[in-house]
Amino acid sequence: MMKTSIHRSSRGGRRSVAAVALSAVLALTATACGDDGSGSAGDKGADGSGKGEIVFWDNNGGIRTEVWKKIIADFEKANPDIDVKYVGIAATEYQSKVDTALQGGGLPDVGGVGAAMLAGFAAQNALEPLDDRLGKSSLNGKLNEDMVKSLKAAGGRDDTLYSIPTSANNGVLYYRTDLFKQAGLDEPTTWENFYEAADKLTDKGKNEFGYTIRGGAGSIAQALDAMYGQSGITSFWDAGNEKTTVNDPKNVAALEKYVGLFKKVTPAADLNNDFTKMVAQWDSGTIGMLNHNLGSYQDHVKALGVDKFRGIPQPVGPGGKRVQVSNPVDGLGMFKSSKNKDAAWKFIDFATSKAENSMFNEAAGQVPSNNDAAKDAWVSKAEPTKLAAEALSDGSTTIVQLPYYLPDWNTISKTDNEPAFQKVMNGSMSAKDFLNTLADQLNEAQTEWNEQKG
């Protein structure tokens, strides 16, 4: 069987991702292994009987396992002729597992498909279009329109919906109110206050730090958020939509200042910390501030209670304007190879209904995609969620839209550059060289994308 991958080298000699994906699909359908029931790319699947077993891959296994098992129990009670096999996969391993299944078979019926990885899956013809099914569903018109548009845009040029939104996340600056009060510090609503607090709350001899910086998996998006938030640049691309602004001198200066926090006011362990380690470290230690998102709110509540911390929108810049990068909308996609698409759709439809979507997002601390669920009382009681919603709707915040539509985005922003960012943190690479390399990769991917669009 022919295998393919959407990963490409960071310099020259790249094949068009669309061409790679297309050749893979043709090879898989033209050979004997093209439709062997193994659930691989190119397998067209079937609607099925609407009964029996379906397999669901959770793209944040471990973190969201408990709430998904509750949703599955509710679903199976309402649909006794359908059994859902749950497979929890850690967020850091999810894409590689799906990519392996795309090449060799074994895809699930339903899986978590957020905006960040949607384009890569769609480019390999692995996802079932869901516009028609949504149009006939009671959910039609009840899902957040901006979230639906975000997933359509992330899927590629054809404005097809390949994933039903479940939730929206947002960047949050969590800070220890008790520590700020003891030190007589103003809350970190501005970048100036943020840096002042990071310095004053650090006492290495007592193992006290002002901030924890993300150096492991997921570090690039957080770094971009800090860069654009400080520089005030409001677009990811230039006016011609051809060259990225990531290596603009203002962004270079912002990254230099941000990375300069490492080991000066942060723990040394931050070099390798992904979000789970970073969150656990903040919850159990004496660290003043943490940048993460709405998803860790409940972890902080369990560890600290509601009186020792707050979660507020990202700091504003010198002009009083908040700039932040977009956080990907999460969703549920149906893999085209499913042999039981009708049952798979029933599960997606049920999981994004008012009660279930509300339960999921209350556990996750995120913004519900179901408009009726977003009106539930818990949303206004969960302060970070409430403040995030207000910041996104009151005109105080400008969102820099990350190019999730690029099939290479997830590879460039993770595999290609997370190790390089660690070199910037430990001083073996300059912020300027790092951002210039990142810009070259993004510009090349954008050029190919524009050529494919015609």
N, C-alpha and C positions, 0 to 999 in steps of 0.2 A: 504494500500500500504506500502511496506517496504521502509524505508528511510535509507540512509547511508551517511557517510561523510568521507573524506580523512583525517580529523584532527585526530591526535593521541596524547596521553599524552607524556610528555617530558621524562619520565623515564619508563623503563621496561614494559612488558605486552603489547607491541604493536603488532597488527596484521599486516601482510604484506599488504601494500597498494594495491598491485596487487590483492591479494586475496579478499580484501574488494571490490575493484572495480569490479572484476569478479563476486562475489556473488550478487552484486547489479544489474549487467546487467542480470544475469540469473533470478533473482527474478522478475525484471521488465518485462522480456519477457515471463516469465512463468505464470504470473498472469493476471487477467482480465484487469488490468490497464496498461499492458505492451505496448499497442499500441492504446491508446485512442485518439490520435490526439492532445494531450496536449503539445507535445514537451518536453518530458522528456528523461533522459538517457535510452538507450535501444530501443527507437523508431527509426526505420530505415528510416523514412521519404519517400520522393519520388522525382523524377526529376521534375514532374509537367509540365505545359504547356510552361514555359518560359515567361509567362505573369502574370498579376495580381499584388497583393500586396506582398511585402516582408518587414520584420521587421529588422531594423539594430540597434544594441546596440553599442553606442560609449563608449569606456572604459576610456575616459577622458572628459566626458561631462562638459559643462561650459567653459572649457579651449579651446576645439577644436570645439565647437558647430557651430560657425560662418562659419568656413572653410568647415565643413562637409555639412552644408546646401547649400553652393555654389556648392560643388561636386554633391550633390543629385539633385540640380536643373539642372545642366549640364547633368546628367545621364538621368533624366526624359525627358528632351528635346530630347535627342538622342534616347531614348527608351520610346515613348509615351504610350506604352501598359503595362508599369511596373510602379507601384507606390511604393515608399520607405517610410515606416513609421520610422521616426527617434526617437530614445529614448536615451537621453544623461544621462549617469550615472557617477557620480564623481569617479575618480580613486580609492579613498579610500574605496568606497562601491562596486566596480564592482565585485570582486571575490565572495563576500558573496551573491550578487544577483544572479550570475550565479550558485553558489553552491545550492542555494535554488531552482532555476528552474530545476537543474539537479535532485533534489530529488522529486520535486512535480509537475513539468510541467511548461510550459510557456516560453520555450527557444525561442530566435529569430531565424531568418534564417541565419543572418550574425552578427558577433560581433568582436570587437577588441580582438585579442588573441596574446599577446606578449609572449616573451620567458619565463618570470618569472612565468607565471601561466599556460603555455601550457601543461606541463607534468601532472599536476593534472587533467586537463580536459580530456586529451588523455587517462589517466589511467582509466577513467570512461566510455570510449568508446563513448564520447559525440561529437567528431569531425569527420568530413568527410575527408578522405584522398584526397589530391588535386593534387598529382603528375600527374595523367592522364589528368586532365583538363588543367593543366599548359602546359603539353607537346603538347597539341593540340591548344594552344593559341598563338596569335601573340606576347604575352609577353615572350614566351619561349626563353631563351638566352639573354633577355634584362634586367633581374633582377640581382642585385649585388650578385655575387656567394657566397661571404663570409656571407652575410645576409641569403641567402637561407640555407647554411650549418649550420649556427647558429640555425635557427629554426628547421631544421631536427634533430640536436643533442639535442635540448631542448625537443623535442617531445617524446623521448624514445629510446629504443634499436633497433627499426626496421627500422630506417633511413627513416621514412615516413614523407612527408611534410603535416602538418596539418594547416599551416597558411602561407599566402602569405605576404612577408615582405613589409611594407610601408616605414619604416624609421629606421635609427640607431641614437642613442643618444650618448653622450659622456660627461664625467664629465668635468666641467668648473669651474675655479676659477675667479669669477667676482671681480673686485676691482675698487674703485673710484679713477680715475686718478687725479682728482682735489684735493682730500684730501691727496693723496700720494705726490703730488707736493708741496702743502703747508707745509707738514711736512718734506720735503727733503728726502723722503724714496725711496729706489730702489724698482722696481716692484717685486712682490712676486714670482719670478721664482724658488726660492729654498725654502725649508722648513725653513731654518734659517731666510731668509728674511720675510717669512710668519709670524713666531712667533714674530719677532722684530716689524713688522708693527702692529700686533694685539695689542701689548702692548702700543706702542707709540701713536696710534690713539684713545686710550680710555681715556675719561674724563667723569666719571659717573656724576659728578656735572652738566655738561652741556648736559647730556643725549647723549653723543657721545661714540661709541663703535668701537673697532677694527674689530670685527667679529660677525657673527650670526651663531649659531650652531643649527642643526636640532635635536630636541628632540621628536617631535611628529611622526605621521605616516611617514614611509619611512626612519627612522633614521638609521637603521642597515646598509643598503648599503653604506650610506655616511660615517658612522663610519669605515666600512671595507676599504673603499677607502683611508681614512686618515691613517689607520693602516698600510696597505701594502705599501702605498706610502712612509711612513717614515722608515719602517723596511727593505724595499728592498727585502723581500721574494717574489719570483716570481711564486710560485705554491700554489694552494689551498689545495692540498693533498701531502702526503709524497711520497717517491719513490715507495712504494708498492701500492699506490692509495687506501689506507685503512684508514689512519688517517689524519684528517685535520690539517692544520698549524695555524688555527686561534688563538690557545692558546700558540703558540710559545712565549718564553720569550721576544723576540724582539717585537712581536705584542702587548703583554701585556704592555710593557713599552711605546710603541707608543700610545696606547689607553689612558693610564694614563695621558700622556702629553696633548693629544688632549682634553680629557674631563676636564682637569684642566683649560681650557679656560672658562668654563661655569661660568657665573656671575662675573668672574674676568675681562674679556674683552668683554663679551656678555650681551645682555639684559636677565633679569630673565624670561621673557615670552618665551624664546626659549625652555624651558622645554616641552611645549605642542605644539610648532609650527610645523605644517606640511609644505609642500613646498609652498602652496598658501599663508599662513600667513607669512612665512619666507620671501618670495619674496616681498610681499606687504610691509613688515616692512623695508626691505632694500631699496626698491624703494622710500619710503616716508620719510625715516629717515636719520640720519647721522651715517652710519655704513661703515667701511672701506672695508670689504671683505665678500663675500658670496660664499659658495660652492653649486652649483646646477648642471644643465646640459644645453645643448643647447636649451632645450624647453622653457626657460624663457627669452631668448634673446630679443624677441620682446617686452615683458613687460618692460624690462629695457630701451629699446629705447624710448618707449612711455612716460615713467616716467622721464627719465634723459636726453634724447637726446644721440647722439653718441659721444659727446665730453667729457662727465664726467665719463665715465667708459670704461673698456676693459674686454673682456672675454678671458682668456688664458688657455692653458692646465695646468693640475695639476703640482705643484712644483716638481722639481727633487730632488733626494736625494744627500747625500754627495759625491757619486761617479759620479754624473752628469747624472745618469740614472733615467728615469721616470718610475715608476711602478704604475699601477692603475688597479682597478677591472673592469671587463667587465660590460658594460651597456646593458641591454636587448634590443634586436631588437624588434620593434613593428610590428604588422601585422594584417591581417584580416582572420578570420577563418569562416568556414561554419559548422553550427551545423547539426549533422547527422539526427536530427529529422525534419529538414525542409521539408515541403511538396512541395516546389518550388525551388529545387536546381539549375535548369537551369537558372532561373531568378536571383537567389542569386549569381551564378558564374558570370553572366554578370555584376553585380554590382561590384564584387571584381576585375574583369578584367578591368573594366572601371576606377575604382578608383586608380588603380596602373599603368595606362597608363601614358605616358610622361607628358602631359599637366596637368592632375589632380594631379599626384604625385608631380610634381614640385610646383603647387599651394599649396598643403597641407604642404609640407616641408618648403616652404618659410614662410608660416604663423607660422609654429611650430619652425622654426629655426633649423631644424634637417637635417641629411644627407639623400637624396633621395635614395630609393631602386632601382628605374628605372635608368639604366645607362645613358640613354639619358637625363633624367631630371637632373641628377647630373652634366651635362655639361652646364646648364643654367647659365647666367651671375650673377644672384643673389647669387649663391653659393660662388663665389670669393669675392663678395662685403660684405657678412655677415662675418666679421672677425672671430668670434668664430668658425663658421662652417669651414671656410677655415683653420684656425690654427689646429683645431681638426683633419681634414682630413690629414693634413701634418704630425702631430705628430704620427698618426697611420700608416703612410706609409714610414716615413723617417728613421726608425730604432731607433729612440730615446726613444721609449716607449715599455715596456713589459706589456702585459695584463694578469692579473690573472683571469682565467676563473671561474666564479661562477657556482655552480652545479645546473643550472636551470633544468637539466634532472631529478632531484630527485622530485618525486611527492609531497614530504613533504616540498620542499624548501620554497615555499611562506608562508606556515604555520609557519615553524621554524623561518624564517627571519622576520616575521611580528607578528602574533598573539602571539607566544610563547615568543618572546624576546624584542619586543618594550617596553613593560612595565618594563622589567628588566633593559633595558638600561637607562630608566629614573631614576631608583634607583641608577645606577652608577653615573649619573649626579648629583643627589642630595646628594650623599655621603653615602647612606644606603646600598650599595653593592660595593664590590671592583671590579676593572676591571678584576683582575685575576679570581675571582669566576664567574663573568659573562661569561668570555671567556671559562672557563673550562666547564660550563654548556652547553653553545652553542656547544662546541666541542663534548661533550658526545652525544648530540642530532644528530649532523651531522654524527658522526662516526657510530651511530646505523642505521641511514637512509642509509648511504653508504654501510654498511654491508648487509642490506636487499636487496639493489639494486644489489650488486655484486652477491648475492645468486640467485636472480631472473634471472640474465643474464646467470647463469650457468657457 
